[in-house]
Amino acid sequence: MNLAPLTQRFVLHFGEMGSRWGINRTVGQIYALLYVSPRALNADEIGEALAFSRSNVSMGLKELQSWSLVRLQHLPNDRREYFQAPEDVWAIFRTLAEERRKREIDPTLSMLRDALMEHPSHADDIHAQARMKQMHDLIELMTGWLADVQKMDSATLVSLMKMGAKVQKLLEMKGKVTSTVKAGLTGRAASATVAAKPFDAPEPAAQPASLPDDNRS
């Protein structure tokens, strides 16, 4: 099974990038081949195309299955196992994001939560805990956002990504509207307070002092 020039270039690139993504060259090339293949491939076909041994192919496929990045298939009248990458690139994105969250982010969040429950007495630890809280809050915010994204269908995700800078403009508009509404409510509350305050009754005018009666005997 000879690879076409463009396919070979893509496969080799994924192998080179594999180490940067935390996977080895073999796994990267196997996944790249399955991703661009027009049909499911068995282990023998993968090994022949990439010049890998059967054991290397087997280990690479197990790694990809643990990441839920390949699907196992069986064909009629064929006892061999066939493998194929998901067709939907957004499904692949969601799978990668979820697997990385479970493997990399969740353990870090767990450690940070434990650290924030402690009551340090040393000045250095107090400073360190404050920094940890900043990291914890950021990661929690991002994972919450990612969880919301995971629930969206592919069409909604595409629309969201295409909005780009429009999202910032919407947020700025929302901020202006919120500020205007708050200012209006504050003004109304102040007016209502003034209207409800009772007026003080005017003090009676001072009576002039009585003059002595000179005609009094």
FIROLUM-313106 format. One record per residue: x, y, z negated of N, C-alpha, C in turn; residue number from 1. Coordinates in nm, 2 decimals. Example, Ala and Ser with C-alpha at 12.3 -4.5 7.8 and 13.67 -1.06 7.14 Angstrom:
# residues 2
> 1.32 / -0.57 / -0.78 / 1.23 / -0.45 / -0.78 / 1.32 / -0.33 / -0.78 / 1 .
> 1.28 / -0.22 / -0.71 / 1.37 / -0.11 / -0.71 / 1.29 / 0.00 / -0.79 / 2 .
//
This chain:
# residues 217
> 0.08 / -0.12 / 0.00 / 0.00 / 0.00 / 0.00 / 0.09 / 0.12 / 0.00 / 1 .
> 0.10 / 0.19 / 0.11 / 0.18 / 0.31 / 0.13 / 0.10 / 0.43 / 0.10 / 2 .
> 0.15 / 0.52 / 0.03 / 0.08 / 0.65 / -0.01 / 0.10 / 0.75 / 0.11 / 3 .
> -0.01 / 0.82 / 0.14 / 0.00 / 0.93 / 0.24 / 0.09 / 1.04 / 0.18 / 4 .
> 0.15 / 1.12 / 0.26 / 0.25 / 1.22 / 0.21 / 0.19 / 1.32 / 0.10 / 5 .
> 0.07 / 1.37 / 0.13 / 0.01 / 1.46 / 0.03 / -0.02 / 1.39 / -0.10 / 6 .
> -0.07 / 1.27 / -0.09 / -0.10 / 1.19 / -0.21 / 0.02 / 1.16 / -0.29 / 7 .
> 0.13 / 1.12 / -0.22 / 0.25 / 1.09 / -0.29 / 0.31 / 1.21 / -0.36 / 8 .
> 0.30 / 1.33 / -0.29 / 0.35 / 1.45 / -0.36 / 0.27 / 1.48 / -0.49 / 9 .
> 0.14 / 1.46 / -0.48 / 0.05 / 1.49 / -0.60 / 0.09 / 1.39 / -0.71 / 10 .
> 0.11 / 1.26 / -0.68 / 0.14 / 1.16 / -0.78 / 0.27 / 1.18 / -0.84 / 11 .
> 0.37 / 1.22 / -0.76 / 0.50 / 1.25 / -0.82 / 0.50 / 1.37 / -0.91 / 12 .
> 0.43 / 1.47 / -0.87 / 0.42 / 1.59 / -0.96 / 0.36 / 1.55 / -1.09 / 13 .
> 0.25 / 1.47 / -1.10 / 0.19 / 1.43 / -1.22 / 0.28 / 1.35 / -1.31 / 14 .
> 0.37 / 1.27 / -1.24 / 0.47 / 1.20 / -1.32 / 0.57 / 1.29 / -1.39 / 15 .
> 0.61 / 1.39 / -1.31 / 0.71 / 1.49 / -1.37 / 0.65 / 1.57 / -1.48 / 16 .
> 0.52 / 1.61 / -1.47 / 0.45 / 1.69 / -1.57 / 0.41 / 1.61 / -1.69 / 17 .
> 0.40 / 1.48 / -1.68 / 0.35 / 1.39 / -1.78 / 0.42 / 1.42 / -1.92 / 18 .
> 0.55 / 1.43 / -1.92 / 0.63 / 1.45 / -2.04 / 0.59 / 1.58 / -2.11 / 19 .
> 0.56 / 1.68 / -2.03 / 0.52 / 1.81 / -2.09 / 0.38 / 1.80 / -2.15 / 20 .
> 0.30 / 1.71 / -2.10 / 0.16 / 1.69 / -2.15 / 0.15 / 1.59 / -2.26 / 21 .
> 0.26 / 1.53 / -2.30 / 0.26 / 1.43 / -2.41 / 0.24 / 1.29 / -2.36 / 22 .
> 0.25 / 1.26 / -2.23 / 0.24 / 1.13 / -2.18 / 0.36 / 1.09 / -2.10 / 23 .
> 0.39 / 0.96 / -2.07 / 0.51 / 0.93 / -2.00 / 0.48 / 0.93 / -1.85 / 24 .
> 0.59 / 0.92 / -1.77 / 0.58 / 0.93 / -1.63 / 0.49 / 0.83 / -1.57 / 25 .
> 0.50 / 0.71 / -1.62 / 0.41 / 0.60 / -1.56 / 0.27 / 0.63 / -1.57 / 26 .
> 0.22 / 0.67 / -1.69 / 0.08 / 0.70 / -1.72 / 0.04 / 0.82 / -1.63 / 27 .
> 0.12 / 0.92 / -1.62 / 0.09 / 1.03 / -1.53 / 0.07 / 0.99 / -1.39 / 28 .
> 0.15 / 0.91 / -1.33 / 0.14 / 0.87 / -1.19 / 0.02 / 0.78 / -1.17 / 29 .
> 0.00 / 0.69 / -1.26 / -0.12 / 0.60 / -1.25 / -0.25 / 0.68 / -1.25 / 30 .
> -0.26 / 0.78 / -1.34 / -0.38 / 0.86 / -1.34 / -0.40 / 0.94 / -1.22 / 31 .
> -0.29 / 1.00 / -1.17 / -0.29 / 1.08 / -1.05 / -0.34 / 0.99 / -0.93 / 32 .
> -0.29 / 0.87 / -0.92 / -0.33 / 0.78 / -0.81 / -0.48 / 0.75 / -0.82 / 33 .
> -0.53 / 0.72 / -0.94 / -0.67 / 0.68 / -0.95 / -0.76 / 0.80 / -0.93 / 34 .
> -0.71 / 0.92 / -0.96 / -0.79 / 1.04 / -0.95 / -0.82 / 1.07 / -0.80 / 35 .
> -0.71 / 1.05 / -0.71 / -0.73 / 1.09 / -0.57 / -0.78 / 0.97 / -0.49 / 36 .
> -0.78 / 0.85 / -0.54 / -0.81 / 0.73 / -0.47 / -0.96 / 0.74 / -0.43 / 37 .
> -0.99 / 0.70 / -0.30 / -1.14 / 0.70 / -0.26 / -1.21 / 0.58 / -0.32 / 38 .
> -1.14 / 0.49 / -0.38 / -1.21 / 0.37 / -0.43 / -1.14 / 0.32 / -0.56 / 39 .
> -1.20 / 0.23 / -0.63 / -1.14 / 0.18 / -0.75 / -1.02 / 0.08 / -0.71 / 40 .
> -0.92 / 0.08 / -0.79 / -0.80 / 0.00 / -0.76 / -0.78 / -0.10 / -0.87 / 41 .
> -0.72 / -0.22 / -0.84 / -0.68 / -0.31 / -0.94 / -0.54 / -0.30 / -0.97 / 42 .
> -0.49 / -0.37 / -1.08 / -0.35 / -0.35 / -1.13 / -0.25 / -0.38 / -1.02 / 43 .
> -0.28 / -0.49 / -0.94 / -0.18 / -0.52 / -0.84 / -0.16 / -0.41 / -0.73 / 44 .
> -0.27 / -0.35 / -0.69 / -0.27 / -0.24 / -0.60 / -0.20 / -0.12 / -0.65 / 45 .
> -0.22 / -0.09 / -0.78 / -0.15 / 0.02 / -0.84 / 0.00 / 0.00 / -0.85 / 46 .
> 0.03 / -0.12 / -0.89 / 0.18 / -0.16 / -0.90 / 0.25 / -0.15 / -0.77 / 47 .
> 0.18 / -0.20 / -0.66 / 0.24 / -0.20 / -0.53 / 0.25 / -0.05 / -0.48 / 48 .
> 0.15 / 0.03 / -0.50 / 0.16 / 0.17 / -0.45 / 0.26 / 0.25 / -0.52 / 49 .
> 0.28 / 0.23 / -0.65 / 0.38 / 0.31 / -0.73 / 0.51 / 0.24 / -0.75 / 50 .
> 0.52 / 0.11 / -0.71 / 0.65 / 0.03 / -0.73 / 0.67 / 0.02 / -0.88 / 51 .
> 0.56 / -0.01 / -0.96 / 0.57 / -0.04 / -1.10 / 0.56 / -0.18 / -1.13 / 52 .
> 0.62 / -0.23 / -1.23 / 0.60 / -0.37 / -1.27 / 0.45 / -0.39 / -1.33 / 53 .
> 0.41 / -0.51 / -1.33 / 0.27 / -0.54 / -1.38 / 0.26 / -0.50 / -1.53 / 54 .
> 0.36 / -0.52 / -1.60 / 0.35 / -0.49 / -1.75 / 0.34 / -0.34 / -1.77 / 55 .
> 0.42 / -0.26 / -1.69 / 0.41 / -0.11 / -1.70 / 0.27 / -0.06 / -1.66 / 56 .
> 0.22 / -0.12 / -1.55 / 0.08 / -0.08 / -1.51 / -0.02 / -0.12 / -1.62 / 57 .
> -0.01 / -0.23 / -1.68 / -0.10 / -0.28 / -1.78 / -0.10 / -0.18 / -1.90 / 58 .
> 0.02 / -0.14 / -1.95 / 0.04 / -0.05 / -2.06 / -0.02 / 0.09 / -2.02 / 59 .
> 0.01 / 0.13 / -1.90 / -0.04 / 0.26 / -1.86 / -0.19 / 0.27 / -1.85 / 60 .
> -0.25 / 0.16 / -1.80 / -0.40 / 0.16 / -1.80 / -0.46 / 0.15 / -1.94 / 61 .
> -0.40 / 0.08 / -2.03 / -0.45 / 0.08 / -2.17 / -0.44 / 0.22 / -2.23 / 62 .
> -0.34 / 0.29 / -2.20 / -0.32 / 0.42 / -2.26 / -0.43 / 0.51 / -2.20 / 63 .
> -0.46 / 0.50 / -2.07 / -0.56 / 0.59 / -2.01 / -0.70 / 0.55 / -2.06 / 64 .
> -0.72 / 0.42 / -2.08 / -0.85 / 0.38 / -2.14 / -0.87 / 0.43 / -2.28 / 65 .
> -0.76 / 0.44 / -2.36 / -0.77 / 0.49 / -2.49 / -0.81 / 0.64 / -2.49 / 66 .
> -0.78 / 0.71 / -2.38 / -0.81 / 0.85 / -2.37 / -0.95 / 0.86 / -2.30 / 67 .
> -1.01 / 0.75 / -2.26 / -1.14 / 0.75 / -2.19 / -1.13 / 0.83 / -2.05 / 68 .
> -1.01 / 0.81 / -1.99 / -0.99 / 0.88 / -1.86 / -1.00 / 0.79 / -1.74 / 69 .
> -1.02 / 0.66 / -1.76 / -1.05 / 0.57 / -1.65 / -1.16 / 0.48 / -1.69 / 70 .
> -1.23 / 0.43 / -1.59 / -1.35 / 0.34 / -1.61 / -1.31 / 0.20 / -1.55 / 71 .
> -1.35 / 0.10 / -1.62 / -1.32 / -0.03 / -1.58 / -1.44 / -0.08 / -1.50 / 72 .
> -1.42 / -0.15 / -1.39 / -1.52 / -0.20 / -1.30 / -1.50 / -0.34 / -1.26 / 73 .
> -1.60 / -0.41 / -1.22 / -1.59 / -0.55 / -1.17 / -1.67 / -0.55 / -1.04 / 74 .
> -1.61 / -0.61 / -0.94 / -1.67 / -0.62 / -0.81 / -1.73 / -0.76 / -0.79 / 75 .
> -1.83 / -0.78 / -0.71 / -1.89 / -0.91 / -0.69 / -1.79 / -1.01 / -0.63 / 76 .
> -1.79 / -1.13 / -0.68 / -1.71 / -1.24 / -0.63 / -1.56 / -1.21 / -0.65 / 77 .
> -1.52 / -1.12 / -0.74 / -1.38 / -1.09 / -0.77 / -1.36 / -1.08 / -0.92 / 78 .
> -1.27 / -1.17 / -0.96 / -1.24 / -1.18 / -1.11 / -1.15 / -1.07 / -1.16 / 79 .
> -1.09 / -1.00 / -1.07 / -0.99 / -0.90 / -1.11 / -1.06 / -0.77 / -1.16 / 80 .
> -0.99 / -0.70 / -1.24 / -1.05 / -0.57 / -1.30 / -1.00 / -0.46 / -1.21 / 81 .
> -1.10 / -0.37 / -1.19 / -1.07 / -0.25 / -1.11 / -1.09 / -0.12 / -1.19 / 82 .
> -1.01 / -0.02 / -1.16 / -1.01 / 0.10 / -1.24 / -1.03 / 0.22 / -1.15 / 83 .
> -1.11 / 0.32 / -1.21 / -1.13 / 0.44 / -1.13 / -1.14 / 0.56 / -1.23 / 84 .
> -1.10 / 0.68 / -1.19 / -1.11 / 0.80 / -1.27 / -1.25 / 0.86 / -1.25 / 85 .
> -1.31 / 0.93 / -1.35 / -1.44 / 0.99 / -1.33 / -1.44 / 1.09 / -1.22 / 86 .
> -1.55 / 1.10 / -1.15 / -1.56 / 1.19 / -1.03 / -1.57 / 1.33 / -1.07 / 87 .
> -1.64 / 1.36 / -1.18 / -1.67 / 1.50 / -1.22 / -1.55 / 1.56 / -1.29 / 88 .
> -1.49 / 1.66 / -1.24 / -1.37 / 1.72 / -1.30 / -1.41 / 1.78 / -1.44 / 89 .
> -1.53 / 1.83 / -1.45 / -1.58 / 1.89 / -1.58 / -1.59 / 1.78 / -1.68 / 90 .
> -1.63 / 1.67 / -1.64 / -1.64 / 1.55 / -1.74 / -1.50 / 1.52 / -1.78 / 91 .
> -1.40 / 1.52 / -1.69 / -1.27 / 1.50 / -1.73 / -1.22 / 1.60 / -1.83 / 92 .
> -1.25 / 1.73 / -1.80 / -1.21 / 1.84 / -1.89 / -1.27 / 1.82 / -2.03 / 93 .
> -1.40 / 1.78 / -2.04 / -1.46 / 1.76 / -2.17 / -1.40 / 1.64 / -2.24 / 94 .
> -1.37 / 1.54 / -2.17 / -1.31 / 1.42 / -2.23 / -1.17 / 1.46 / -2.29 / 95 .
> -1.09 / 1.53 / -2.21 / -0.95 / 1.56 / -2.25 / -0.96 / 1.66 / -2.38 / 96 .
> -1.05 / 1.75 / -2.37 / -1.07 / 1.84 / -2.48 / -1.11 / 1.77 / -2.61 / 97 .
> -1.20 / 1.68 / -2.60 / -1.25 / 1.60 / -2.71 / -1.14 / 1.51 / -2.77 / 98 .
> -1.07 / 1.44 / -2.68 / -0.97 / 1.35 / -2.73 / -0.85 / 1.43 / -2.80 / 99 .
> -0.82 / 1.54 / -2.74 / -0.71 / 1.63 / -2.80 / -0.76 / 1.68 / -2.93 / 100 .
> -0.88 / 1.72 / -2.94 / -0.94 / 1.76 / -3.07 / -0.92 / 1.66 / -3.18 / 101 .
> -0.96 / 1.54 / -3.15 / -0.96 / 1.43 / -3.24 / -0.81 / 1.39 / -3.28 / 102 .
> -0.72 / 1.40 / -3.19 / -0.58 / 1.36 / -3.21 / -0.49 / 1.46 / -3.27 / 103 .
> -0.52 / 1.59 / -3.23 / -0.43 / 1.70 / -3.27 / -0.49 / 1.80 / -3.36 / 104 .
> -0.61 / 1.84 / -3.33 / -0.67 / 1.95 / -3.41 / -0.73 / 1.91 / -3.54 / 105 .
> -0.81 / 1.80 / -3.54 / -0.88 / 1.75 / -3.66 / -0.78 / 1.72 / -3.77 / 106 .
> -0.67 / 1.65 / -3.75 / -0.57 / 1.63 / -3.86 / -0.52 / 1.76 / -3.92 / 107 .
> -0.49 / 1.86 / -3.83 / -0.44 / 1.99 / -3.88 / -0.55 / 2.06 / -3.96 / 108 .
> -0.67 / 2.06 / -3.92 / -0.78 / 2.12 / -3.99 / -0.80 / 2.06 / -4.13 / 109 .
> -0.78 / 1.93 / -4.13 / -0.80 / 1.85 / -4.26 / -0.69 / 1.89 / -4.36 / 110 .
> -0.56 / 1.91 / -4.31 / -0.45 / 1.95 / -4.39 / -0.48 / 2.09 / -4.44 / 111 .
> -0.52 / 2.18 / -4.35 / -0.54 / 2.32 / -4.39 / -0.65 / 2.33 / -4.50 / 112 .
> -0.76 / 2.25 / -4.48 / -0.87 / 2.26 / -4.58 / -0.82 / 2.21 / -4.72 / 113 .
> -0.74 / 2.11 / -4.72 / -0.68 / 2.07 / -4.85 / -0.59 / 2.17 / -4.91 / 114 .
> -0.51 / 2.24 / -4.83 / -0.42 / 2.34 / -4.88 / -0.50 / 2.46 / -4.93 / 115 .
> -0.61 / 2.50 / -4.87 / -0.69 / 2.61 / -4.91 / -0.76 / 2.58 / -5.04 / 116 .
> -0.78 / 2.46 / -5.08 / -0.85 / 2.43 / -5.21 / -0.75 / 2.43 / -5.33 / 117 .
> -0.63 / 2.45 / -5.30 / -0.53 / 2.45 / -5.41 / -0.52 / 2.60 / -5.47 / 118 .
> -0.47 / 2.61 / -5.59 / -0.46 / 2.74 / -5.66 / -0.31 / 2.76 / -5.69 / 119 .
> -0.23 / 2.81 / -5.59 / -0.09 / 2.83 / -5.61 / -0.06 / 2.94 / -5.71 / 120 .
> 0.05 / 2.92 / -5.78 / 0.09 / 3.03 / -5.87 / 0.22 / 3.10 / -5.83 / 121 .
> 0.30 / 3.03 / -5.74 / 0.42 / 3.09 / -5.69 / 0.39 / 3.20 / -5.58 / 122 .
> 0.46 / 3.31 / -5.58 / 0.43 / 3.42 / -5.49 / 0.44 / 3.37 / -5.34 / 123 .
> 0.55 / 3.29 / -5.32 / 0.57 / 3.24 / -5.18 / 0.45 / 3.15 / -5.13 / 124 .
> 0.40 / 3.07 / -5.22 / 0.29 / 2.98 / -5.19 / 0.16 / 3.06 / -5.17 / 125 .
> 0.14 / 3.17 / -5.25 / 0.02 / 3.25 / -5.23 / 0.02 / 3.32 / -5.09 / 126 .
> 0.14 / 3.37 / -5.05 / 0.15 / 3.42 / -4.92 / 0.13 / 3.32 / -4.81 / 127 .
> 0.19 / 3.20 / -4.83 / 0.18 / 3.09 / -4.73 / 0.03 / 3.05 / -4.72 / 128 .
> -0.04 / 3.04 / -4.83 / -0.18 / 3.00 / -4.83 / -0.27 / 3.10 / -4.75 / 129 .
> -0.23 / 3.23 / -4.77 / -0.31 / 3.34 / -4.70 / -0.28 / 3.32 / -4.54 / 130 .
> -0.16 / 3.29 / -4.51 / -0.13 / 3.27 / -4.36 / -0.21 / 3.14 / -4.31 / 131 .
> -0.21 / 3.04 / -4.40 / -0.28 / 2.92 / -4.36 / -0.43 / 2.94 / -4.34 / 132 .
> -0.49 / 3.03 / -4.42 / -0.63 / 3.06 / -4.41 / -0.66 / 3.13 / -4.27 / 133 .
> -0.57 / 3.22 / -4.23 / -0.58 / 3.28 / -4.10 / -0.58 / 3.17 / -3.99 / 134 .
> -0.49 / 3.08 / -4.00 / -0.48 / 2.97 / -3.90 / -0.61 / 2.89 / -3.90 / 135 .
> -0.65 / 2.85 / -4.02 / -0.77 / 2.77 / -4.04 / -0.89 / 2.84 / -3.98 / 136 .
> -0.91 / 2.97 / -4.01 / -1.03 / 3.04 / -3.95 / -1.03 / 3.04 / -3.80 / 137 .
> -0.91 / 3.07 / -3.74 / -0.90 / 3.07 / -3.60 / -0.93 / 2.93 / -3.54 / 138 .
> -0.87 / 2.83 / -3.59 / -0.90 / 2.69 / -3.54 / -1.04 / 2.66 / -3.55 / 139 .
> -1.10 / 2.69 / -3.66 / -1.25 / 2.66 / -3.68 / -1.33 / 2.73 / -3.58 / 140 .
> -1.30 / 2.86 / -3.56 / -1.38 / 2.94 / -3.46 / -1.36 / 2.88 / -3.32 / 141 .
> -1.24 / 2.84 / -3.28 / -1.22 / 2.78 / -3.15 / -1.29 / 2.64 / -3.14 / 142 .
> -1.28 / 2.56 / -3.24 / -1.34 / 2.43 / -3.23 / -1.49 / 2.44 / -3.23 / 143 .
> -1.55 / 2.54 / -3.30 / -1.69 / 2.56 / -3.29 / -1.74 / 2.60 / -3.15 / 144 .
> -1.65 / 2.69 / -3.09 / -1.68 / 2.73 / -2.95 / -1.67 / 2.62 / -2.86 / 145 .
> -1.57 / 2.53 / -2.88 / -1.55 / 2.42 / -2.79 / -1.67 / 2.32 / -2.80 / 146 .
> -1.72 / 2.30 / -2.93 / -1.83 / 2.21 / -2.95 / -1.95 / 2.26 / -2.87 / 147 .
> -1.97 / 2.39 / -2.87 / -2.08 / 2.45 / -2.79 / -2.06 / 2.43 / -2.64 / 148 .
> -1.94 / 2.44 / -2.60 / -1.91 / 2.42 / -2.45 / -1.93 / 2.28 / -2.42 / 149 .
> -1.90 / 2.18 / -2.51 / -1.91 / 2.04 / -2.48 / -2.06 / 2.00 / -2.45 / 150 .
> -2.15 / 2.08 / -2.51 / -2.29 / 2.05 / -2.49 / -2.35 / 2.10 / -2.36 / 151 .
> -2.27 / 2.19 / -2.29 / -2.32 / 2.25 / -2.16 / -2.31 / 2.15 / -2.05 / 152 .
> -2.40 / 2.16 / -1.95 / -2.38 / 2.07 / -1.83 / -2.28 / 2.14 / -1.74 / 153 .
> -2.24 / 2.07 / -1.64 / -2.13 / 2.12 / -1.55 / -2.17 / 2.25 / -1.48 / 154 .
> -2.29 / 2.26 / -1.44 / -2.33 / 2.38 / -1.36 / -2.33 / 2.50 / -1.46 / 155 .
> -2.37 / 2.49 / -1.58 / -2.36 / 2.60 / -1.68 / -2.22 / 2.64 / -1.71 / 156 .
> -2.13 / 2.54 / -1.72 / -1.99 / 2.56 / -1.74 / -1.93 / 2.64 / -1.62 / 157 .
> -1.96 / 2.61 / -1.50 / -1.91 / 2.68 / -1.39 / -1.96 / 2.82 / -1.39 / 158 .
> -2.08 / 2.85 / -1.42 / -2.14 / 2.98 / -1.43 / -2.07 / 3.06 / -1.54 / 159 .
> -2.04 / 3.00 / -1.65 / -1.97 / 3.07 / -1.76 / -1.83 / 3.11 / -1.72 / 160 .
> -1.76 / 3.02 / -1.66 / -1.62 / 3.04 / -1.62 / -1.62 / 3.15 / -1.51 / 161 .
> -1.71 / 3.16 / -1.42 / -1.71 / 3.26 / -1.32 / -1.74 / 3.40 / -1.37 / 162 .
> -1.80 / 3.41 / -1.49 / -1.84 / 3.54 / -1.54 / -1.71 / 3.62 / -1.57 / 163 .
> -1.61 / 3.55 / -1.61 / -1.48 / 3.62 / -1.64 / -1.49 / 3.74 / -1.72 / 164 .
> -1.45 / 3.86 / -1.67 / -1.45 / 3.98 / -1.74 / -1.59 / 4.04 / -1.77 / 165 .
> -1.69 / 3.98 / -1.70 / -1.82 / 4.03 / -1.73 / -1.87 / 4.00 / -1.87 / 166 .
> -1.81 / 3.89 / -1.93 / -1.84 / 3.86 / -2.07 / -1.80 / 3.97 / -2.16 / 167 .
> -1.68 / 4.03 / -2.13 / -1.63 / 4.14 / -2.22 / -1.73 / 4.26 / -2.20 / 168 .
> -1.77 / 4.29 / -2.08 / -1.86 / 4.40 / -2.06 / -1.99 / 4.38 / -2.13 / 169 .
> -2.04 / 4.25 / -2.13 / -2.17 / 4.22 / -2.20 / -2.15 / 4.24 / -2.35 / 170 .
> -2.04 / 4.20 / -2.41 / -2.01 / 4.21 / -2.55 / -2.00 / 4.36 / -2.59 / 171 .
> -1.94 / 4.44 / -2.50 / -1.93 / 4.58 / -2.52 / -2.06 / 4.65 / -2.52 / 172 .
> -2.15 / 4.61 / -2.43 / -2.28 / 4.66 / -2.42 / -2.36 / 4.62 / -2.54 / 173 .
> -2.34 / 4.50 / -2.59 / -2.41 / 4.45 / -2.71 / -2.37 / 4.53 / -2.83 / 174 .
> -2.24 / 4.56 / -2.84 / -2.19 / 4.64 / -2.95 / -2.25 / 4.78 / -2.95 / 175 .
> -2.26 / 4.85 / -2.83 / -2.32 / 4.98 / -2.82 / -2.47 / 4.98 / -2.86 / 176 .
> -2.54 / 4.88 / -2.81 / -2.68 / 4.87 / -2.85 / -2.70 / 4.85 / -3.00 / 177 .
> -2.62 / 4.76 / -3.05 / -2.63 / 4.73 / -3.20 / -2.60 / 4.86 / -3.28 / 178 .
> -2.50 / 4.93 / -3.24 / -2.46 / 5.06 / -3.31 / -2.58 / 5.16 / -3.30 / 179 .
> -2.64 / 5.17 / -3.18 / -2.75 / 5.26 / -3.16 / -2.87 / 5.22 / -3.25 / 180 .
> -2.90 / 5.09 / -3.25 / -3.01 / 5.05 / -3.33 / -2.99 / 5.07 / -3.48 / 181 .
> -2.87 / 5.04 / -3.52 / -2.83 / 5.07 / -3.66 / -2.84 / 5.21 / -3.70 / 182 .
> -2.79 / 5.30 / -3.61 / -2.80 / 5.44 / -3.64 / -2.95 / 5.49 / -3.65 / 183 .
> -3.03 / 5.43 / -3.56 / -3.17 / 5.47 / -3.56 / -3.24 / 5.42 / -3.69 / 184 .
> -3.21 / 5.30 / -3.73 / -3.27 / 5.25 / -3.85 / -3.22 / 5.33 / -3.97 / 185 .
> -3.10 / 5.37 / -3.97 / -3.04 / 5.44 / -4.09 / -3.11 / 5.58 / -4.09 / 186 .
> -3.13 / 5.64 / -3.98 / -3.20 / 5.77 / -3.97 / -3.34 / 5.76 / -4.02 / 187 .
> -3.41 / 5.66 / -3.98 / -3.55 / 5.64 / -4.03 / -3.56 / 5.62 / -4.17 / 188 .
> -3.46 / 5.54 / -4.22 / -3.46 / 5.51 / -4.37 / -3.44 / 5.64 / -4.45 / 189 .
> -3.35 / 5.72 / -4.40 / -3.32 / 5.85 / -4.47 / -3.45 / 5.94 / -4.47 / 190 .
> -3.51 / 5.95 / -4.35 / -3.63 / 6.03 / -4.34 / -3.74 / 5.98 / -4.43 / 191 .
> -3.76 / 5.85 / -4.44 / -3.86 / 5.79 / -4.53 / -3.83 / 5.82 / -4.67 / 192 .
> -3.70 / 5.82 / -4.71 / -3.67 / 5.85 / -4.85 / -3.70 / 5.99 / -4.88 / 193 .
> -3.67 / 6.08 / -4.79 / -3.70 / 6.22 / -4.82 / -3.85 / 6.24 / -4.83 / 194 .
> -3.93 / 6.18 / -4.74 / -4.07 / 6.20 / -4.74 / -4.14 / 6.14 / -4.87 / 195 .
> -4.08 / 6.03 / -4.92 / -4.14 / 5.97 / -5.04 / -4.10 / 6.04 / -5.17 / 196 .
> -4.00 / 6.13 / -5.16 / -3.95 / 6.19 / -5.29 / -4.05 / 6.30 / -5.33 / 197 .
> -4.10 / 6.30 / -5.45 / -4.20 / 6.40 / -5.49 / -4.13 / 6.54 / -5.50 / 198 .
> -4.21 / 6.64 / -5.46 / -4.16 / 6.78 / -5.48 / -4.17 / 6.82 / -5.62 / 199 .
> -4.07 / 6.89 / -5.67 / -4.07 / 6.94 / -5.81 / -4.17 / 7.06 / -5.82 / 200 .
> -4.26 / 7.06 / -5.92 / -4.35 / 7.17 / -5.94 / -4.27 / 7.30 / -5.97 / 201 .
> -4.31 / 7.41 / -5.91 / -4.24 / 7.54 / -5.94 / -4.26 / 7.58 / -6.09 / 202 .
> -4.15 / 7.63 / -6.15 / -4.16 / 7.67 / -6.28 / -4.25 / 7.80 / -6.30 / 203 .
> -4.33 / 7.81 / -6.40 / -4.41 / 7.93 / -6.42 / -4.32 / 8.05 / -6.43 / 204 .
> -4.38 / 8.16 / -6.38 / -4.30 / 8.29 / -6.39 / -4.29 / 8.33 / -6.53 / 205 .
> -4.18 / 8.39 / -6.56 / -4.16 / 8.44 / -6.70 / -4.25 / 8.55 / -6.73 / 206 .
> -4.31 / 8.55 / -6.85 / -4.40 / 8.66 / -6.89 / -4.31 / 8.77 / -6.95 / 207 .
> -4.35 / 8.90 / -6.91 / -4.27 / 9.01 / -6.97 / -4.29 / 9.02 / -7.12 / 208 .
> -4.19 / 9.06 / -7.18 / -4.19 / 9.08 / -7.33 / -4.29 / 9.19 / -7.37 / 209 .
> -4.37 / 9.17 / -7.48 / -4.46 / 9.27 / -7.52 / -4.39 / 9.38 / -7.58 / 210 .
> -4.43 / 9.51 / -7.54 / -4.38 / 9.63 / -7.59 / -4.44 / 9.67 / -7.72 / 211 .
> -4.37 / 9.72 / -7.82 / -4.43 / 9.76 / -7.94 / -4.54 / 9.87 / -7.92 / 212 .
> -4.64 / 9.86 / -8.00 / -4.76 / 9.95 / -7.99 / -4.73 / 10.07 / -8.08 / 213 .
> -4.70 / 10.19 / -8.01 / -4.66 / 10.31 / -8.09 / -4.78 / 10.37 / -8.16 / 214 .
> -4.90 / 10.34 / -8.11 / -5.02 / 10.40 / -8.17 / -5.07 / 10.33 / -8.30 / 215 .
> -5.00 / 10.21 / -8.32 / -5.04 / 10.14 / -8.43 / -5.00 / 10.21 / -8.56 / 216 .
> -5.09 / 10.22 / -8.66 / -5.06 / 10.29 / -8.78 / -4.99 / 10.20 / -8.88 / 217 .
//
